[in-house]
Amino acid sequence: ILSPRARLPCAHSLPGMAPFNSAYLASLGIPFAGPPTALHLPEETLVLEQKAAPKATPKATPKATPKASAAPAGGTDKQKGPPGGDQVAKAPAGEKKTFGFLQEVVDADLAAGGRCASRKGLKGDVIRTRFPPEPNGYLHIGHAKSITVNFTLAQMYGGRCHLRFDDTNPAAEETEYVESIQEDVKWLGFDWGKHLYFASDYFDQLYEWAEHLIKNGKAYVDSQTPEEMKKNRGSVTVPGTDSKFRSRSADENLKLFREMRDGKYKEGEHVLRMKGDMKSPNMNMRDMPIYRILHKSHHRTGDKWCIYPLYDFAHGQEDSIEGITHSICTLEFEAHRELYEWFTSNLPIETPPKQFEMARLNVTTFLTSKRKLLKLVKAKVVDGWDDPRMSTLSGMRRRGVTPEALKNFILRLGVTKQIAVTDVAVLEDCIREDLDPKVHRRMVVLNPLKVVIEDYPDGKEEEVEALNHPSNPDMGSRKLKFSREVFIEQEDFREDAPDSFFRLKPDGEVKLRYGYVIKVKQVVKDKAGKVVELKCTHDPATRDVMPTDRKVKGVIHWVSAKHCCSHKVRLYDPLLKGEVEAPAEEVEADPDAEEADAGDDFLKQVNPQSLVELKDAKFEQSMSAVKPFDRFQFERNGFFVVDKYSPATGPVIFNRIIGLKESGLKKDENVAAASRSRKEEQAKQAAEKEARRKLDPKQMFRSQTDLYSKFDDDGVPTHNAEGEPLPKSRVKKLKQEWEKQKKIFES
């Protein structure tokens, strides 16, 4: 996910980006101090000192029957730890608003005469937000923004944030996902206290409200086929057409709906729809489905239900039941707000919640489509949801990224309504800034080259003192052994080196860190011409203090061949080659629309060099006594972490978290290489563009016989290579590509 080197200047030097420190984050309510959450994770961080909150059961305030059922008092027996969601913290006065327009909204709502003015005296409950994930996959970096914004905003204003699972689709949900999501939220340092809820807790109430809409002529059972529903829904430019079943009486609709509940019909045979306006310019208002038939067992309710509410219906009503004051979504839900408010205004809810939208978090090289992430797991491209190359929070955690770095990154970007893609280099800077002052340094040779110091006495050993952190003596020091044979990095020697190369070269000198100046006298090669050994001499007067008459520019790291140990090192680069497309929000859609197809095309972008394993890296002897999630800076190489699955016996596995900032010759060489790469890429793109101008759209897919076997008259694929019909969503996407090519061809 993360590139090994930075491509931008330090983030805090960018215009408008001020650095954040722990004290400032704590003043905002970010949990950076206090007792830890008892998850028994090695990388757990300190959280705010938390106060017990009064027990409260969220519920809707009904105008009339049916009454809203009380929200479950869940959490105390399922969730241990202090109720962090009930912390009270004051919003900072006179400072730039960290969450921009969202703070302006809350300030206005709490002001005299505002929507929430009467709540100002409710200790720990001034406002209520929620983080409402669907338990159909592991959380990714985009969710980290939502978690941080919702929990922190509530803390800043002395409110609380609920963790609610929108478990309305049993076909895709698993208990594994529920558990992983809770672990991720706690890893970030947030705690929902006793406010852990599930949409399934409200299924009885949601069903009653569905009947309420039917009785009041606001919903009907539609018996059209999925194809008819899709056709009659129209498009952005074509108004929809009323279903022939729209005029059914309330009694008939109620009878059919209850029969749906009782399991008398097959999946897809009927669907309950709200009665909106089929000619509305907002597609979400064209009789959006409310309930669909699903004969699937639910991870919490078992086989009690065979009909389940759709997300758009359940979402706002869950907010109402829990008394959420500020329902914060991403911009993809902006067009859904009208439907959200339609439901709350047509149901017996006295104080409806309000929805607000912010831009989602998009980061270059990060894949944030749940369906594509699932495909990577199922195709075994990665070794699971927590593969360090994945953009999941569990993957980033295993990679060694700290929650402090991630939250600092989110706060640095702030909250806006502007769609943007952030360069991963900004995140990389945040990771380095967090790790640099607190991790110990160690000398590790990743690609060893043997050096024999011929004039150093055979059998002699010396002990040298090495600082654990060069800028912080308080972090102590360690003893290292020095002997006649050492290992250095292969890249620290060049036979044909430019004048700007200050490491080892024939007859060249270099200083070994904490050791002597050595000089190359002989280069030993194998039969293939590869350098396998250097024979050197040393200057005994240069170990602790450099003589004034000696000027040696290069300093390199090393390990004693006699006293080192070998372990595995995994170097990670972005999982996908090229730019990663920012996905549209994956919102649960109406049942007549087929589930969006992630497709397999993106798998062709998988970077074969995204994982390189070095099996014979040479370490200081002390590095055998480490445990999972211990972090270090390997001097001149980068930041590394002990893998969570590293075996208790045998070679330890270290994952590269992030590389160091490049400088000197290497930086110049990489800049030059990048420049050449850009020019080559530009030339390649120009050639591809010219080739596309000549490509007849009717022929563009026909050569892909490894993917498709049948095509329509325009050449758009209709069947896969095995002869099976492609999903309609896939055909639609291919048709869009065809139309784009047609324009290029005709131009």
Secondary structure, DSSP 8 states (H G I E B T S, - for coil): ---SS--SS-GGGSTT-----HHHHHHTT---SSSB-SS--TT--B----------------SSSS-------TTTTT--S--GGG------SSS--TTHHHHHHHHHHHSTTSTTGGGTTSTT-SSEEEE---SSS--BHHHHHHHHHHHHHHHHTT-EEEEEE----TTT--HHHHHHHHHHHHHTT---TT-EEEGGGGHHHHHHHHHHHHHTTSEEEE---HHHHHHHT--SSS-----TTTT--HHHHHHHHHHHHTT-S-TTS-EEEE---TT-SSGGGSS-EEEEE----BTTTBTS-SEEE-HHHHHHHHHHHHT-SEEEEEGGGGGGHHHHHHHHHSSS-SS--EEEEE----BTT----HHHHHHHHHTTSSSSTT-TTSSBHHHHHHHT--HHHHHHHHHHH---S----B-HHHHHHHHHHHHTTTSEEE-EESSEEEEEETTS-TT--EEEEEES-TT-GGG-EEEEEE-SEEEEEGGGB-SS--TT--SB-TT-EEEETTS-EEEEEEEEE-TTS-EEEEEEEEEGGGSSS--TT-----EE--EETTT-EEEEEEEE--SBSS------------TTS------SGGGGGB-TTSEEEEEEEEE-GGGGS--TT-EEEETTTEEEEE-TT--SSSS-EEEEEE-----HHHHHHHHHHHHHHHHHHHHHHHHHHHHHHT--TTTTTTT-TTTEEEE-TTS-EEEETTS-B--HHHHHHHHHHHHHHHHHHH-
